[in-house]
Amino acid sequence: MRNKILAIVAAVMMVFGGGTYTGYRLHDLTANDYSTSKDQFYSKTVFTPFEDGLAEYLKFLDGTQHKLRIATYVLTEDSITDKLIELKKNRGVDVKVLLDRSQSVARSGKYVQEQVARLRAAGIEVVIGTSEKKGQIMHLKYTVRDDAWVEDGSWNYSASASWQNNNLDFTHDPARAQRFTDNWDRMYRFVITQDQTPWDKTD
């Protein structure tokens, strides 16, 4: 009986001990490798202004091989637009961007419009609109990369976002990426029916 109890205890320790070790390995928050070769779950969180959110995001984008789907409340940061254009022109990456309508005509509207013009000139599709419910804002900030990686959090795609208290979560998880892609596609189907360039509209 004593040996049976010890065997059960040892088995339980192996199960839970192995789970703890695996969990630690799968949630390596200190690593900085955003390569597409990863075959396991990976997660990293960056907090601004204590860490450089823009540098991390650009490094994340730089690892793109074939596809990007972006939904963001605001886009005013030149270096992000530069990188998206580079990926499109130099690597043939399929880049599509969803933007919130209110921010394209708000106080920072002219800066958003500049980025939109640059992206469209480079052949990148940019669609602008609202939430499907009651014309509310599209407040999401996320990027799906290569159907396997997701960046999301409170960080806007703007220069000032890195001066604020924000977070960026970088995750390698194809199942999670699919869920974000499904949501992006759902928003796209609605937003594409709206006026795509509200600042050009004449009354």
C-alpha positions in Angstrom: 0.0 0.0 0.0 2.8 2.4 0.9 4.5 1.8 -2.4 1.3 2.3 -4.3 0.7 5.7 -2.5 4.3 6.7 -3.3 3.8 5.8 -6.9 0.6 7.9 -7.1 2.3 10.8 -5.5 5.3 10.5 -7.9 3.0 10.4 -10.9 1.1 13.5 -9.7 4.3 15.4 -9.2 5.5 14.4 -12.7 2.3 15.6 -14.2 2.1 18.9 -12.4 5.8 19.4 -12.5 5.9 18.8 -16.2 3.0 21.2 -16.7 4.8 23.9 -14.8 8.0 23.4 -16.8 6.1 23.4 -20.1 4.1 26.4 -19.1 7.3 28.3 -18.3 8.9 27.3 -21.6 5.8 28.2 -23.6 5.5 31.6 -21.9 9.0 32.9 -22.4 8.5 36.6 -21.9 12.1 37.6 -22.1 12.9 36.2 -25.6 12.9 38.5 -28.6 12.7 36.2 -31.5 9.8 36.9 -33.8 10.8 34.3 -36.4 8.2 32.4 -38.3 10.0 29.1 -37.6 8.5 28.7 -34.2 6.5 25.6 -33.8 5.1 26.2 -30.3 3.1 28.8 -28.4 5.1 32.0 -27.7 4.2 35.2 -25.9 5.9 38.4 -25.0 4.5 41.6 -23.5 6.0 45.1 -23.8 5.0 48.0 -21.6 5.5 51.6 -22.7 7.0 54.1 -21.9 9.4 51.8 -20.0 10.2 49.8 -23.1 10.4 50.8 -26.7 7.0 49.7 -28.1 7.6 51.1 -31.6 11.0 49.3 -32.0 9.4 46.0 -30.9 6.5 46.5 -33.3 8.8 47.3 -36.2 10.9 44.3 -35.5 7.7 42.2 -35.4 6.7 43.6 -38.8 10.1 42.9 -40.2 9.7 39.2 -39.7 6.7 39.1 -42.1 6.9 36.6 -44.9 3.7 36.8 -46.9 0.6 38.4 -45.2 -0.4 41.2 -42.8 -3.9 42.1 -41.6 -4.1 45.3 -39.5 -7.0 46.9 -37.7 -6.1 50.1 -35.8 -7.9 53.0 -34.4 -5.3 55.4 -35.6 -2.2 55.3 -37.8 0.0 58.4 -37.8 3.5 56.9 -37.3 5.7 57.4 -40.5 8.0 54.5 -39.7 5.2 52.0 -39.6 3.9 53.2 -43.0 7.5 53.0 -44.3 7.8 49.4 -43.1 4.5 48.4 -44.6 5.4 49.9 -48.0 8.8 48.2 -47.8 7.2 44.8 -47.1 4.8 45.3 -50.0 7.3 46.4 -52.5 10.4 44.4 -51.6 8.8 41.1 -50.4 5.4 41.2 -52.1 3.6 40.9 -48.7 -0.2 41.0 -48.9 -1.0 44.0 -46.7 -4.5 45.2 -45.9 -5.4 47.8 -43.3 -8.6 48.7 -41.5 -8.9 52.2 -39.9 -11.5 53.9 -37.8 -13.4 56.6 -39.6 -13.7 59.1 -36.7 -9.9 59.4 -36.4 -9.5 60.0 -40.1 -11.4 63.3 -39.8 -10.6 64.2 -36.2 -7.8 66.5 -34.8 -5.1 64.1 -36.1 -7.1 63.5 -39.3 -4.6 65.2 -41.6 -1.8 62.9 -40.3 -3.9 59.8 -40.8 -4.9 61.0 -44.3 -1.2 61.4 -45.2 -0.5 57.8 -44.2 -3.5 56.5 -46.1 -2.4 58.3 -49.2 1.1 56.9 -49.0 -0.2 53.3 -48.4 -2.7 53.5 -51.3 -0.1 54.9 -53.6 2.0 51.8 -52.8 -0.9 49.5 -53.8 -1.9 48.7 -50.2 -5.6 48.5 -49.6 -6.9 50.7 -46.8 -10.5 50.6 -45.8 -12.1 53.2 -43.4 -15.3 52.9 -41.4 -17.1 52.3 -38.2 -18.3 49.6 -35.9 -21.2 47.6 -37.3 -23.4 48.7 -34.3 -24.8 52.2 -34.3 -21.9 53.8 -36.1 -19.6 53.5 -33.2 -15.8 53.6 -33.4 -13.5 50.8 -34.5 -11.3 50.9 -31.4 -9.1 47.8 -32.0 -5.4 47.8 -32.4 -4.0 44.6 -33.7 -1.9 43.0 -36.4 -2.1 39.4 -37.7 1.1 38.2 -39.3 1.5 35.2 -41.6 -1.7 33.5 -40.2 0.3 32.5 -37.1 1.3 35.7 -35.1 -0.8 38.3 -33.4 0.2 41.7 -31.9 -2.5 43.4 -29.9 -2.9 45.6 -26.9 -3.7 49.2 -26.0 -0.9 50.7 -28.0 -2.0 52.9 -30.9 0.1 53.0 -34.1 1.2 56.6 -33.4 4.3 58.3 -32.0 2.7 59.5 -28.8 1.5 55.9 -27.9 5.1 55.0 -26.9 5.2 57.9 -24.4 2.0 56.7 -22.7 1.3 53.8 -20.5 0.4 51.1 -23.0 1.0 47.4 -23.6 1.8 45.3 -26.7 1.3 41.6 -26.6 3.1 39.5 -29.2 1.8 35.9 -29.6 2.7 33.0 -31.8 -0.5 30.9 -31.8 -2.1 29.9 -35.2 -5.4 29.2 -33.6 -5.5 32.7 -32.0 -4.3 34.2 -35.2 -7.2 32.5 -37.0 -9.7 34.0 -34.6 -8.3 37.5 -35.1 -8.3 37.0 -38.8 -11.9 35.9 -38.8 -12.8 39.1 -36.9 -10.8 41.2 -39.3 -12.6 39.6 -42.3 -16.0 40.2 -40.6 -15.2 43.9 -40.0 -13.9 44.2 -43.6 -17.1 42.9 -45.1 -19.0 45.6 -43.3 -16.6 48.5 -43.6 -16.0 47.9 -47.3 -19.6 49.0 -47.9 -19.0 52.4 -46.4 -17.5 55.6 -47.7 -13.8 54.8 -47.8 -12.5 58.3 -48.0 -14.7 60.5 -45.8 -12.5 63.6 -46.0 -13.0 63.7 -49.7 -16.8 63.6 -49.5 -18.6 66.8 -50.5 -22.0 67.7 -49.2 
